[in-house]
Amino acid sequence: MSRFGAGLRQRRGAARRRWAAPVRAPRRATPAGSSGRSPRPSPARVWVFGLVALSLVGALLGRLGQVQIGEHAEYERAAATLNTRTVTEPAVRGRILDRTGRPLADNSTQTAVSVERGVLADADDGGRALVQRLASALGVPFDELWGRTQLCGAPGAPPQPVCWAGSPYVPVPLLSGADPTRALGLLEHPDTYPGVTVTAQPVRDYPQSDVNAAHVLGYLGRASEQDVTGSKGRLSGLDLVGRAGLEQQYDAQLRGVPGVDVVSLDPRGVVNGEVSSTAPVPGRDLVTNLDARVQAAAESALQSAATSARSRGYAADSGAAVVLDVTNGAVVAAASYPTYDPAVWTGGISSKDLASLTSAAAGTPLVSRVTAGAYPPASTFKVVSLPAAVEAGNDLRGTYECGSSYTIGNRKFANYESRAYGPIDLRYAMVVSCDTIFYDFAYRSWLAQGGLEAKTDAADPFVAMSKEFGLGAATGIDLPGEQPGRIPDRATKQATWEATRADTCARARTGYPEVAATDPSRAAYLKSLAVENCRTGFQFRAGDAANFAIGQGDTSVTPLQMARVYAAIANGGTLWTPQVAKGFRAPGGTLQPIAPKVAGRVTFPAGTLPFLQDSLVGVVDQGTAVAAFRGFPRDQWPVAGKTGTGEVFGKQDTAWFVSYAPADEPRYAVAVVVSQGGTGGSTAAPAGRRIHDVLRTLR
């Protein structure tokens, strides 16, 4: 029974005892010599006393009835409010599986140590001495624990996720993954470690030793106060939420629904019963389109390509490899380089580890180069330029001059490695990757549109074909943080010039003294560009058109975008929305699939598509990728593809190879890029071959 019920019973007993005693008059002093007896009260006086007594009894009984009947519900609610507590029980988070059911992200537990914020706040030193004792007992650096006691945004607090971004009204999680023996030892000395609790905390586990997939999977972090406020009661400050990748994209489905237990307390605050209980609902497993075998092959091939390039003197500082199913847009593999161990987030990341993940010197491993890495596509872009050139009126079966350079105004645009092939057809131009033919296509098209006088891109077939392939816009993949790339059309140039004009003109006056200190020639070149762009940076010049046609200049794409371009060529023109998730499955249930989505269709000029497909087979069989595929069973698994070598001012060349296979019955598109990795044929194409080696075993 509650405190209110017990108190009511005591009041009733007291009332019964009080009114059961006879009514006595007060004893008066007896005069000397008298008999000592009081005079008998008069009948009227007795009647008055009885009336008063009955009135009091009636009033008491009425009040007792009101309490028991009229205000029963109100007291019951008050008792429930004051004598119960709500305890949440987190749901088991859903797993992330590859398409065959292999777990890529599973669940495990770690020992976690927390401390009540009130204990820290009440201490004269803000809790520093307590945290120092904890750090010593747990064998971890003091700064690592102390940073987690600081509310994010407070003066002197470290950056997220080291600081505490949760509610200030819940215990602060100091350390996850603590040594169980050390942690449990804390509980034996409550006076030394007041307010400290030790619990088993659910954490992510990554059981596939040969698969990393860190950028695709994402990671978990403590719910921030903003998360809790916006969750409408579904989250507490101790819950974990997805912070990147699939964990963030499908957090609601993976997290499930926490359980809620309402317990009653006795006057001491000790639980003495259960009022209600709602069991947690486990999160659903996310079944992906990823294939662990192909993912491992892509990661290994990318790492090997970077290592090989560095052995030849290249920086090879970043890269990506992505595999799409050309029939439905499914993402079969997505590897980013450099990468990191996803387990680094488990239990809270240290300041040192966070700094290494975001360090430019380390290559910013936290950035996914698959969806957020923007590179010049170089000659891989010619699959877009060729149908655009045909749309502009050039004969698909014609013969064109492939010289060593092409002159526009007073500027020469060189063929790669300045090699001349003379008069050749377009198929051979694709096989040997002749640039000067495409310069000519672009320049004549630019003139036909009105040159510098053209104000819109309405008549530009190169811009139109690029956008039809979905370039310059996000693909819509089910991963956060995707970048759209850049198609340098007239509208984009105008907008960029207006946004950067003030800084550009300032640089035109002052130059680049910070660059001149170490590289005077580069500083001089940058200043000349600033002078020119300050005056006429809004113009879409002939040189812009020429560079655009070979995937250079201001053109930038993501590896995912180029994989989708080649997938559309392979499947006949369907542009699929890339999809990592295949569907969801409740524990013990069946798969609820996610339907593939068509994003659009590419319309090719008559005869262009089969011509393009045949040319790409020629690149691998006799062109710039032939060395990489020497000895490969092309008769069993014919590969169609294109190499590319992108030039970036002030950096080494970017290596590309984008392909699909089998060429006669396409199933998979593969894109590989290595920044500052050298030529596409020597660095990216060998990595593409290694991936195709695994893909051909899946048939």
N, C-alpha and C positions, 0 to 999 in steps of 0.2 A: 504494500500500500504506500502511496506517496506521502510526503511530509504534510500536504494539505489534509489528507484523510485522517492521519494520526492526530493532528492538532484539533480537528473537529470532534473526534471521539473524546479527547481529553476535556474539551469545553462542555460537552454534554454531561460527562460524569461529575464534573464540578458543580454543574447546575443542579443535578439530582441530589447531591449531598447537601447543598446549601438549603434547598427548600424542603427536605425531609425532616429537618430539626424543628421542634415546637417553637412557636413565637413567644419569647419571654420579654417582660418589661424590664427595664434596667433597675438594678437593686439600689435602693436609697439608704442612706445612713439611718441607724435606729437610735432614737433619743433615749437618754438614760432613764431607767425605771420603766420603760415600756415593755410590752410583751415580745417585741422583736418581729412581729408579723406585719406584713404590708397590708394595706387596705385592699380589699377585692376591687378590681377595676369594674367600671360601669359597663353595662351591655353595649352602650353606644360606642364606647371606646374600643371594645373588642371587635365590633362590627367594622370600624374604620380600619383597624390593623388588618383584618382579613381581606377587606376590599383592596387595599394597597398590595398585599401579597399576591392575590389572584391576578391583579393587573400586571405585576412584574412577571409572573409565571407565564401569562398569556403572551406578553411581548416577546419573551425569550423563545417560547415555542413557535411563535410566528416567524421569528428570525431564523430559527433552525430549519423550519420548513422551506423558507425562501432559499436558504443556502443549499439544502438537499435537493430541492426540486427546481426552483426557478433559475438558480445560478449554477446548476450542476455542470452544464456544458462548458460554461466559461471557465470554471475552476479546472475542469478536465483539460481544456486547451492550455491553460496556464501551466498545469502540472507537466503536460507533455513538452511544452516549450522549455521549461526550466530544468527538467530532469531527464532529458534525452540528448543524445548526440548522434550526428550523421557521419558515418564512416564510409568512404568510397573504397572500392576494391578494383584496381585497374584490370581491364580485360587483357587477355593474351593477344598480342599483336599478330596480325596475319603474316605469313611468310611470303617471300618473293621467290618464285620458282622459274626455272627455264622451261622451255616448251615441252620437254620430256619429263618434267616433274622434279628435276634435280634442284635442291634448295640453294639459292644464291645468297639469301639473307634469311637466317633462322633465328630462333630465340634461345637465350641462355640466362643465367643469373650471375650476379656479382654481389659481393658484400659491400654495402654502402654505409657511410658514416655521416650523420646529420647532427646539427646542433640547433637548439631553440634560439631564435633571434632575440627573444626577450632576455635570455641569459647574457648574450653579448652586449645588448643595450644597457643592461643594469650594471655591468662591470665598469669600474672607474676608468679603466684603460680601453674601453670599447671591446674587450674580449681578447686583446692581443696575447696576454699571458696564457689564457686557456688554449687558444689556437696554437701557440708555441709549444705547449705541453702535448697537444694532440699531434702536431707535426713530428715531434721527437718520438712519441710512442708508436706512430704509424710508419716512421721511417721515410717521410717525404719532406721536400723543402717547405719551409714556412711560407714563402711567397706564393707558392702554388695554392695552399689552403687559404691564405689571407685574401687573395684576390677574389675568391669565391664568396667571401662574406660581404663584398661590396655590392650595393645595388647599382645596376647599370645606369649610367647618367649622373651618378653622384660624384662630387668633386674627388678627384684622385682615383676613381674606379678604373680598372683595366678595361679594355674593349671587350665586346661580346666575341665569343661565347664564354670567356673566362669569368667575367663578372656574373652576378646573380640577376637574371632577368625575370625571375618569377615574382610571385606575390610576396610582399614584406610580412605577411601574416602567417606564413607557413615555415616549418623548419628549413634551414639552409643546408642543402646537400654539399658537404665539404669534399668528400672523396668517394668515388666508386671504384670498384676493383681493388679494394683494400685487402690486405692479407687477413684472412678470417681469424687466425689465432691472435694477431695483434689487436684487431678490431674488437673481438669479444672480450679481450682482456680489459678494455676500457670500462665495460659494464661492471666489473668487479670493484671499481673504485669510483662510485658516484660522487663522492665528495671532491675528488680531484678533477673529475670531468662532468660537472653538472650540466644538465640539459642535453647530454649526448645520447643519441640513439643509434643502434646498429640494426640494419634490415637487409633482407635479400632483395636486391633490385633486379627487375627484368632488363636485359640488355640484348642488343643485336649480336649475332654470331655469324661468321662467314665461313662455311664449312668447305667450300671448294678451293683447295690449295692452288690449283692451276688457273683459277679465274679471279681477276681483280674487279673489273666493272664498277669501280668506285664512283665514277661520274654519272653512270646510269642509275645505280642503286640509290645514291644520296646517303644521307645520314640523319640521325635523330638528335634533338636538343630539347632542353627543358622549355616548357611552355612559358612564354613571357606574360607580363601582366596584361598586355594588349590581347594576346591569344585568349587568356582566361576571360577577360571582359567581353570579348566578342563571341565566345562559345556558347552563351546562354545556359551556363551551368554544366556544360558537358566536359569542361576541363578544369583542373586545379593546377596550382603552381608546381606540383610535383609530377605532373604528367609529362610524357615525352611526345614530341610532335615532329613530323618530317620537316627537314630544313633544306633539302635539295633533292634532285633526281626523282625517282619513282616514290621515294618515301614522302616527299612533299606533294607530288602531283596527286597521289591517291591516299593521302593521309587519312581521310575520313573513312574510307573502306577498310584500310589496314588496321586502324586503331580499335574498331569495335565500340561497344558501349560499356562503360564501367558499371560495376555493381554498386548498390547502395544498401547499407545496413543501418537501421535506426535502432539504437540500444538505449535502455533505461539505466539511470544511475541512482545509487543510494545517496544519502546526505553527504557521504565522504567523497563522492565522485567516482565510486567503484561501480563497474558494470554489474547489474544484477538481473538483467533480462534482455530479451530481444523484442522490440515492438514490431518491426517489419523487416523484410529482407528481399532484395531484388538481385538475382544472380547476374554476374557480368555476362555480356554476349561477346564471344571471341570475335576478333576481326577476321575478315575473309582473306584467304590466300590470294595473292596476285600471281596469276600464271602469265608469263611474258612470252613474246615471240623469240626471245633470245635463245640461241643454242649454245650451251656451255662449251661444246667442242669448237665451234666456230669462233666464239668469243675468245677462248684461250689462244687459238691460232692467230687471230687478228692482233691480240696484245703482244704475242711473241714475235710476230712478223714485224710489227711496228718498232719494237725495241731493237730487234736485230738490224733493221734498216738504219735507225739512228746511230747505233754503235758502229756499223760499217761506214757510214758517212763520216763520222768523226775520225775514224782511222785513216781517212783520205783527206783530212784537213778541213772538213766542214764543221760548222758549229752545231748543226742538227739540234736546234733548241726546242722544237715542239713539233707536233704532228697528230694525225688522226687516221683511223681506218674505220670504215662503216660498210656494212653489208645489208642490202635490202632485198626482200622477195619482190621481184618485178611484177608478180601477178596480183598482189594485194597491198603492197606498201609495208609489209611487216618488217620490223627492224630485227635482223637475225644476229647482228653483232655491232657493237659500237665501242671502239677503243680510243682513248685519248692519251697523249704523251706530252709532258711527263705526268705520271700518276702518283698515287699515294695509297697507303694502307687504310681502307675504310674503317678498320677497327680503332684508328687513332681517336675517333670521336666517342668511342664507347666509354661511358662513365665521366665524360667531361674532358675537354681538350686543354692542354697546358698552353701558357703564353708562348713558350718556345716552339711548340709544334704548330700553333696557329701562325706564328711569324714565318715559319718555313713554308707553309702552304700558300701564303700570300706574297712571298718574296719574289720580286722580279729577277733577282740574281739566281734564284733556284728554278726559274721558268714558270712561276705562278702555277703550281700543280693543281690548285683548286679549280682552275678554269677548264671547262670541257671544250676541247678543240673541235669536237664533232659538231656541236651546235653553236658555239660562240667564237670559234676561231675563224677569222676572215682573212682569206688569202687571194692573191691574183690567180685566176684559174689558168692563165697562159694558154697553151695550145689545146688543152682539153675543151676550151670554149669554142673551138672551131666547129663542133657539132651543132652549135647554135648559129654561128656565122654562115655556114654553108647554105642551109635552107633560106636564111635571110638574103644572101647574095642571089640565090635563084629567084626569090620573090622580087628582088630588085631588077630582074630582067637578064641576068647572066645565064648563059647556056650551060646546063648540067653536063653536056657531052662535049663542050668546047675545049680548046687548047689555049693555055695561058702561059705567059712568060714568067719564069721563076728566076729572077736575077738575084744578085748578092745584096742589093739594096734598092730602095725606092725613094725617090726624091719628091718631097712636097714643099713648095716654096724654096726656102734656103736650108731646109733640114733634110738629112738623109735618115731613113728608117732601115736598119740593117736586117737582113735575113739572119736567123740564128746561126752563129758560127760563120756568118758571111759566105755561106756556100751557095753557088749558083747551079741550077739544074737545067736552065734553058726552057724551051717550050715543053710543057707537060700537061696532061689532063688533070681533072679535079681529083680523081681517085688517087693518082700518084701524089698529088699535092697534099692529100691527107696522110698518105703512107709515110712520106718523108717530112711532113709538117713544114711546108713552105709558107713563110710569112708574107713575102712580098706580093704574092697573088692576092692575099686577103687585104693587104694595104690598098691595093688598086681598087678592089671591090668597094671598100669603105669610102675611099676618097671620091670616086665617081658618084656614089650614092649621096655623099655629103653635098657635092656640087649640084646634083639634081634637085635636092631639097631647098636650095637657095643659099647654101654656104652660111656665112655669118649672118645673113639677113633672115634666116629661118628662125621663127620665134617659138615654134612648138615642135613636139616630136611626132605629130600625127602622121607624117609621111615617112618616118624613119623605120625601115624594115628590121634593122638590127635591134633597135630598142623594142619594137613590137614583138619580135620573136623571143627576145630575152624574157620579157614579161609573160609571154604565153607559156614559157617553161617554168614560170613561177619564181624567177630570179629577182632579187631586189625586195623580196617579201619573205616573211617567216613561212616555213612549210606547214606549221601547225602541229608538229610532233608533240606527243604527250609527255614532254619534259619541260621544266621551267628554265627561263634564261636564254631562250633561243634568240639569236641575232639575225637580222634580215639581209645582211650583206649590202652591196651597193651596185646599182646600175647607173653610171654617170650620164644621164640624159640631160637635156637642156634645163628642165625644171629643177633638177637636183643641183646643177652647177649654179644656177641663179640663187637658189635658197642658201647654198653653202657660202657663196661669195658675200651675200648680205649679212650672214651670221658671223663671218670671220673677217670682214673687211677692215675693221678698226685695228685688229691685231696685225693683219697682213701689211697694212700701210705703215704701222709703227715699225715693223721689221724692215720694211723697205728703206726707212730712214736710218735706223740704228744698226741694222744687220744682225749678225749672230756672233757676238764677241765670245760667248761661252763655248761655241763650236770652234771659232778661229784659234782659240788657245791651243787646241790639239790637232785641228785639221783645217788649215786655212783654205785649201781648195774647195772643200765641201761647204765651208761658210760662205765663200764667194758665190758658189752656185746657188745656195739657198737664198742669198740676198737678191740675186738676179731674178729668181722665181718670184720673190716677194714684190719686187718692183713691177714686174709684168702683171702679176695677179691683182695688185692694188688697183691698177688702171682698168684692166679688161678681164678680170678673173671670172666674170659671168658668162663670157663667150664660149660657145661650143665650137672649138676650132677644128680645122682639118686634121691636125695631129691627134686631137682627142678621138675623132672618129677612127683614125687608123689604129691607134692603140686599143680602142674598144673592140675592134674586129678580131684581135688575137688575144683577148683576155688580159690586157695590160692596162696601164694608166691608172685611173681611179676605180677600175672594176675590182670588186671583191666578192667572194662567195664563201660559203661554208662547205666543208666536205659532204655534209648531209645533203645540201642542195645539189651538188654535182652528182652524187649517187642517184638522186631522184631524176635528174635530167637524163642520165644514161638508162635508168630503168624505163622511162617513157619511150626512149628510142627502141629499147628491146621489146617492149610489149605492144608497140604499134601506136603509141601516142597518149596513153592514159596516164594522167598525173595523179598518183595516189597520195593521200596524206600519210606520212610515215607514222607507224603505230608500234610502240614498244609493248603495250599491254595486249594480251590475247583475250583475257577474261578473268572473272573472279570465281572462286569456289569456297563455299562455306565448309567448315570441318565436317567431313563425312558426306558432303553433297556433291552435286555434279557441276561441271563447268558452265558458267553463264557467260557466253562469248560476247565480245565487243565487235560489232560489225565493221569491216573495213570501210573507209570513206574515200570516194572519188573527189579530188579537188578541182579537176578540170581536164580538158583534152587539148592536145597540141595538134594543130592542122598543118600538115606538111605540103609544100607544093608538089604537084603531080610527079611521081617517080623519084622524089628525093629520099624518102624513107628507105626503100630497099637499096638505093645507091649508097646511102650513108652507112647502113648496116654492113654492106659488102666492104666498104672502105675501112671500117674499123677492124674487120677480120684481117685485112691486108696489113694493118699496122703491126699486128702480133706475128703474122706469118712471114712478113718480109720487110717490115719497116723499123721504126725506132724502138720497138719492144722485142724484136726478134732475139736479141742476145739473152734477155732475161728468161725467155721461154724455150731456149734451146734444150732439147731432151724431154720437154714436157709432152705428155700424150695428147696432142691437140686433135688427133683423130677421134679420141674417145670423149674429150671434153674441150671442144673448140671455143676459144676465147676471142671476144671482140673488144677492142679497147683503144685508148689514146693516151700517149704520154704528153707531158707538159713541163716546161721549165720556165718558171716565172722570175722575172727580174724585179728586184726591189732596191730602190736607191739606198746606198749605204749598208746594204746587207748582201749576203751570198744568195745564190739562186734557190728558189722554192721548187722542190721536186714533186711531180704529180703522176699518178697513173689511175685512170678511171676505166672500168671495164664491165662486161657482163658475160654470162655463160650459162649453159652451152649456147653457142651462137645460133645453132639451128633450131633450138627449142628453149628459149631463154627462161631462166629461173631466178638467178641471183645477179645483182649489180654490186660492184665492189669499188669503193673509192679509197685511195691512199694518198696522203700528202705528208711531206716532211719539210718543214721550214728550214731554210739554210742547209738544205741537204744535197745540193748539186743538181744533176740532171734527172729528169723523170725516168729515163731509160736505165740509168745506173743505180738509182736508189729506190724509187717508188715501185717500179715495175717488178723487181725481184720480190718485194714484200707482197704485191698483188698475187704473184705466182704462188707463194706459200699459202695464201688464203684459199686460192682455187684448188690447191692440192687437197685441202680438207673438204671443201665443198663438193668435189666430185665423188667423195666417198659416201655422201649422204643419199645418193640416188638409190 
